Amino acid sequence: MTRRRATILLHWSVLTLLMLTLAAGLENAILNTAFGLAGLAMVALALIFGLMNGPGPKLEGALRAAHPWLSRGMYLLLAWASLAALMPTFGIALPGPTPRNLMVTLFAASALHAIFHLWRHTALGDGALRRMTPKSLHGML
């Protein structure tokens, strides 16, 4: 499996598992563990091979400068929420916000992330959505 395919698979798996975990509640150990492992795998992929995203040539100004830092922030939040979801499995609670609060925050940040990329794809026409959608869906974009 290529790095791109692994990243796309993990990206959509993490989103799906996040929504399922929030809907089912944190009492579901299987969903918590699946979300935590998928999230940490995605973070590990980014740490080992670097981020696959970039601001694109049409993004300018403050958004272009902020883009790499916002990406790093998303990955940091994903790592924190993933660890917080996994730790109760081992009987350990992380200090700070509850796992549910971290997941709700991650979901809100994910919604803003999606809106930003929808705007990039439509207003700038830079094909931002093609980066993270499977090739079978590119015809709809």
Residue pairs with C-beta under 8 A, 6 or more apart in sequence:
1 9
3 45
3 49
3 52
4 52
6 45
7 42
7 45
7 46
7 52
7 132
8 132
8 133
8 134
10 38
10 41
10 42
10 45
11 42
11 132
12 132
13 38
14 35
14 38
14 39
14 42
14 78
15 110
17 31
17 34
17 35
17 38
17 39
18 35
18 81
18 103
18 106
18 107
18 110
19 107
20 31
20 35
21 28
21 31
21 32
21 35
21 85
21 103
22 100
22 103
22 104
22 107
24 31
26 32
26 85
26 88
26 99
26 100
26 103
29 88
29 89
32 85
32 86
32 88
32 89
32 99
33 85
33 86
33 89
35 82
35 85
35 103
36 82
36 83
36 85
36 86
36 89
37 82
37 86
38 82
39 78
39 79
39 81
39 82
39 85
40 79
40 82
40 83
40 86
42 75
42 78
43 75
43 78
43 79
43 82
46 52
46 75
51 68
51 71
51 72
51 75
52 131
53 67
53 71
53 131
54 67
54 68
55 63
55 64
55 67
55 68
56 120
56 124
56 126
56 127
56 128
57 126
58 120
58 124
58 125
58 126
59 67
59 120
59 124
59 126
73 109
74 109
74 110
74 113
77 102
77 105
77 106
77 109
78 106
80 94
80 102
81 99
81 102
81 103
81 105
81 106
83 94
84 94
84 97
84 98
84 99
84 102
84 103
85 99
85 103
87 93
87 94
87 99
88 99
97 105
117 128
117 129
117 132
118 129
120 126
120 128
121 127
121 128
121 129
121 130
121 141
127 141
129 141
130 138
130 141
133 141
